[in-house]
Amino acid sequence: MSGPTAGRKVVVIGQGYVGLPVAVRAAEVGFDVVGFDLDERKVAGLVAGRSHVEDISDERLAALIAAGTYRASLDPADLAGFEVAVVSVPTPLTDGAPDLSYIEDAGSILAPHLSEGCCVILESTTYPGTTEEVFAPVLEAGSGLRGGADFRLGYSPERIDPGNPAWRLENTPKVVSGVDAASLAAVQGFFDHLVEKTVPVSGCKEAELTKLLENTFRHVNIALVNELAMFAHELDMDVWEAIDAASTKPFGYMRFVPGPGVGGHCLPIDPSYLSWRVRRSLGHTFRFVELANDVNEHMPDYVVRRVMEHLNDRELAVRGQRVLLLGMAYKRNTGDARETPSAPIARQLRELGAEVIAVDPHVADRWLPDGVQGAELTAEVLASAAIVVLLVDHDAFDLDLVTEHAAAILDCRHVLRGDQVEHL
Ligand SMILES: NC(=O)c1ccc[n+]([C@@H]2O[C@H](COP(=O)([O-])OP(=O)(O)OC[C@H]3O[C@@H](n4cnc5c(N)ncnc54)[C@H](O)[C@@H]3O)[C@@H](O)[C@H]2O)c1
């Protein structure tokens, strides 16, 4: 897959947070790219030059559409004649177990369009063994070709960090793998066009495990500081000061900070893919993952408890109070509200009888939990709440306005100062 890119067809199945940036980058380096998705609304937007992913601007997309190097499509016929296919479809947990149906469906749609020598790359996060044991059989059954022998097949995990301007697709090293040496060479050759550095590993399982290791590492370390934050509060110690001090150690320590819980498509889900695989194959419990799930899943309950304690100290019941939540996305500067811890916090406060108002300039009102009213961040709205809970520190928030007008604040991100501010 080395050599010039012009006129060579790449198809990217799934135009979400992962697939769209890959498709756009491939088009920018000169490939002829089709971004395929089943979501009519998403495809209509992309065809009209509207990006639904913050890191891809409408201008960037429109330039590629005008140049004819990128087009979005709902029509499987547009997959015909591809040289490289990248598959980046969802891998959720359904009833607590990995749900690979999207990968299987994408494989079935793609399979009739495989040809001798083409290259298929799975990018969805999944448990080790998926590429060879689940994806390959679907491609082979639908194409009559064999992975490795007839077409190239590999796995390359995505490390995209939405909203991170420093580490983007092109400057983040990309792990690549293949089912055999020729497949690895094809996968690496393709991504060498897209990113500054590729990191080959010996097999697909190792590449699949790499992604789960990275996310489990983060999940476990976030759980560690979350649990520490709860104990430190009880013991009247400033956990944030300890974290800042520990972060000055130049070796053997990596900074993680507490928060209201984990969200998004990765941390609440990926480690469970790993523990599911370990339990199914070995019969063992992956204790670190279970423990981290337990701590992180209960952080929203802890935030609600802190709100109750605060109101209690003021001799107020939660019922009837107005609580203002700042930030409904799962992380800063993104509109992604999947698995956001802000949702269970809002729901629990509502169940306790609070009037819950939410401000998030990145999240449309239709994604707010039932009964939660969307609002603008104004002095009046801030002053009208019994307590303001800062859940996500989006750059778009005017934090000075918040400290100036809020009567009481629970700051879950440790970015505010003042007599009326409590930290998580
Ligand atoms: N979002 C992240 O930050 C991130 C980072 C690294 C890895 N991942 C992983 O990448 C994968 C994709 O995640 P995402 O965040 O892009 O999800 P997403 O929901 O944003 O996008 C997936 C897209 O796939 C489409 N789709 C589903 N089935 C399809 C099919 N059969 N054919 C064509 N399109 C189909 C959906 O309509 C959707 O637009 C997941 O496995 C996820 O765990 C996500």
The ligand as an ORCA input file, in Angstrom:
! r2SCAN-3c Opt
* xyz 0 1
  N     -15.186      7.738     20.109
  C     -13.959      7.486     20.526
  O     -13.322      8.347     21.146
  C     -13.270      6.159     20.215
  C     -11.886      6.086     20.378
  C     -11.231      4.908     20.077
  C     -11.983      3.797     19.648
  N     -13.334      3.885     19.512
  C     -14.039      2.693     19.011
  O     -14.317      2.859     17.624
  C     -15.558      2.224     17.300
  C     -16.512      3.249     16.707
  O     -16.770      4.237     17.698
  P     -17.349      5.657     17.347
  O     -17.159      6.489     18.563
  O     -16.837      6.138     16.042
  O     -18.911      5.285     17.194
  P     -20.042      6.173     16.488
  O     -21.331      5.680     17.027
  O     -19.696      7.613     16.596
  O     -19.924      5.781     14.948
  C     -20.203      4.517     14.458
  C     -20.973      4.696     13.161
  O     -21.142      3.411     12.579
  C     -22.383      3.414     11.910
  N     -22.748      2.036     11.632
  C     -23.211      1.083     12.466
  N     -23.376     -0.080     11.807
  C     -22.988      0.142     10.535
  C     -22.914     -0.666      9.377
  N     -23.254     -1.962      9.409
  N     -22.500     -0.096      8.218
  C     -22.158      1.216      8.196
  N     -22.188      2.016      9.252
  C     -22.604      1.491     10.419
  C     -23.296      4.166     12.840
  O     -24.438      4.659     12.161
  C     -22.370      5.269     13.327
  O     -22.479      6.447     12.527
  C     -16.048      1.590     18.585
  O     -15.613      0.272     18.648
  C     -15.359      2.414     19.663
  O     -15.205      1.679     20.864
  C     -13.999      5.057     19.770
*
